[in-house]
Amino acid sequence: MPASLSVYLLPEHLKQGDLAGGVAVVIDVLRASTSIIHALAAGCRAIIPCGEVSQARALAETADHDPPLLAGERGGRQIDGFDLDNSPASFTTSTVAGRSIVLTTTNGTRALLACRAARMTLIGSFCNASAVIRTLCHRADPVHLVCAGTDGEVTAEDSLCAGALAAGLRDVTETNPTFNDAAVRAVEQFESCRDDPGLLLTALRESPGGQNLRRLGFDSDIRLAAERDRFDLVPEFEPRRGSILALRTIP
């Protein structure tokens, strides 16, 4: 069981060496984390995260055979010429099963790439929270919950999810991990709507990321992101391979 748990409300809050020897969990509830989980649950073979649009295009163009799907957004909208946007509803079995996906998003993939120094990097959201908690409670490494934020600003949906993971890990471990101040505040924030799915959905809608998605007509994505424990899988980012695969979860 982990001895310590730290929350970082933005990737920019990470300092050199913070993640060494630990497990990072990247959280971008609206929408990269949620979409990655939906894609793998739909049978996607692997997801390759990219920080820049040009890099994503180059990877797709250089594929010798079975070219990957291009997915992602900038400013919340699908990138011109890409096959898919960043909506979790877009990653259906008929569209992505057996395919690789190259993904680039405004916030989530950049947060993921910022965690390459960790011993293990997982991806969490509300839709796989219990699976992430089970995975973490069987490891002794320090845990680092890294929130993606929205355009460099702290956003409620990510800190709420960090609070849900921290509270869940605390509840299932025999000895409480040591929390940093941000983790304590995230748990307090989550506890205020822990038993009320309606309050959680409202909080996600009213967050900066949620308001932006509503303006763009993606309220249904917020509803999907607010679903708790829909999937029993945990994506793992493997920096050496440069790809995200589904980690076999612990029952």
N, C-alpha and C positions, 0 to 999 in steps of 0.2 A: 504494500500500500504506500502511496506517495507521502512523504513527510512534509511537503510544502506545496502550496498552490498559489500562483500569482496570476493576476489579471492585468493585461495591458489594454487600455481603452483605444489605443491606436498603434499601428506598427511602428510609428515614429518614436514611441515611448521605449522601444527596445534599445538597450545599450549593448555594445560589443561584449560577447561572452555570456549574456544573460541566458541564452538557450542551450549552451553547451552541456551535454550530458542529460538533458531533460526531454520531456515529451511536450511538444507544442500542439495546441488545438486551434486551428484557424476558424474564426467565426465571421461569416458574412451572411446573415439571415436573409437580407433583401439585396441580392438574391443568389450570389455565386455558390455559397455553401449548400443551400437548399437545392439548387439546380444540379450541382454535381452529384448529390445523393440521389435525386430522382433519375439522373442519367444512368448511374451504375445499377440502380434497382431495375431499370428498364432493359438491362442487358448490354449496355455499352462496354466495349472491351477495355478501353483505357482512355484517360483524358490527359492531354498535354497542356499545362497552363503556360501562357505567355504574357509578359508584361506589356508588349507593344503590338499594335495591329500589323505593322510591317513584318515583325518576326513571325506572327501567326500565318500570314499569307505565304511567307517564304517556306515555312515548314510544310504547308499543304502542297505547294508547287513542286517541291523536291521529292515528294513521295514516289518511289519507283512503281509501286502497285498498290491497289486498294487504298486510294487517297482518302484521308480523313475528312470528316465533316468540319467545317469552320463554324464556330459559334461564339457569340459574344455581343457586347454592347459598348457604346460610348454615350454618356448622357442619358442612359436608360433605354436607348433605341438600338435596334439591330444595325450592325455595321453593314454598309453598302457592299453587296457582293457575297456576304456570308450566307451560309445555309440556314442558320438558326440564330435566334436572339438569346437572351439570358433568362427567359421565362421557364420555370420548372415544368409548366404544362407542355412546353414544346418538346421535351425529352421523353417521347413515347416509345414503346417497344417497337412499333412499326417503323419508326424513324431511326432509332439509334442502336437497336440490338445487333451485336456482332461488329459494330463499327467503332473506330477510334475517333475522338473529337479533339480538335485543337481549340482551346478556349482562352479568350482574353476579355477581361472586364475592367471597369474603371477602378474598382477598389479590391475585390476579392482575390484576383490572381496575383496582384502586387503584394498583398499581405501574405499570401502563400509563399511567394518567392523570397520574402523577407525572413522566412523561418527555416531556411535551408541548413542552418548550423545546428539545429536540434538533432538529438539522437533519433527521434521519431516525430513525424509530423502528420497529424490526423486532421480531419475536417468534421466540424460539428455544427448542428443546427437544432431547432426544436424537433424536427421530424425524425431525428435519430438520437435524441439526447440520452435515453436509457442505455442504448448500445455503447455510446461513448463512455458513459459512466462505468459500465461493467468492464470495459477494456482498461480504463485508467486505474480502477481499484485493484487490478491484478499486477500492477507495475509499481516498483519502488522509486522510479525516477521522479524528480521534481516535475510538476505539471505547470505549464504556462498557457493560459487561455488568451489568445491574441485576437482582438476585435479589429475588423477591417475599417469600420467607420464609413463615413460618406464624404468624399471630397476633402479629406483631411480634418473632418469634424467628428467628434464623438457622437454616436447615435444610439438611441435607446434600445433598439431591437437587438443589437449585438451585446450590449452590457446586460440586458435581461437574460439573454441566452447564456452568457458567461455565469450569471448568477444562478441560473437553473442547473448548470453543470456542477458548479461549486457546491451548491446546496445538496444536490443529489449524491455527490461523492462524500460529503460530510456525513450524510445520513446512512450510508452503507458501509462505512469504514469503522473499524473497532477503535482506532485512535484518530482524533481529528487532525487533519493536516494543518499546518501553520499557514494562515492566509495573509497576504499583503493588504494594505488599506483599500486598494481598488477592488479586491475580491470581497472584502467585508461589505463595501458599499453596494456591489453588484448583487450580493445575496439579499441584502435589505430591500433593494429595489424589486427583485424577483418575488420575494415573500409577499409583497403587497398585492400581487395578482396571481399567486401560485395556484389557488384553488378556484379561480374564476376565468375560464377561457375567454369570456366576453371582454373582461378587463385587459387581458393580454392582447387580444386582437385590436382593441382600441388603442393601446399603447403603441403597437406596431404601426397602425394607421397614422397616428399623430406624430411619429418620429420624423426627422428630416428625410430619411430614406423612404418612409411610407408616404409622406406627403408628395414627394417627387413622383413615386409610382402612381399615385392616384391621379395626379395631373396628366400623366401619360396614358391613363386608362387601364392600369394594371392592378386594380383592386383585387381581382381574383388571385393574383400572385401572392398578395399579402395574406389572404385566407389560407392558401396552401402552406405558406411559410409558418403560419401560426399553429398548424396541426402538430400535436405532440405524438412522438413515437410511432409514426406511420411506417417506418422502415427499421429493420434489424440489421443494419450494415454500417460499417465505419470506413469511409475512404481514407486511404493512406497515400501521401505524397512521397515518392521515392526520388530524391534529387539526383542520384547517380543515373537513373534511367530517365529522369525528366518527366515522369508520368504519374498519374493518380490511378490507383487500383483499389478494388474493394478488399479490405482486410477481413479475414475470417473472424467473426466476433465470438466472444466467450459466452457460453450459455449461462 
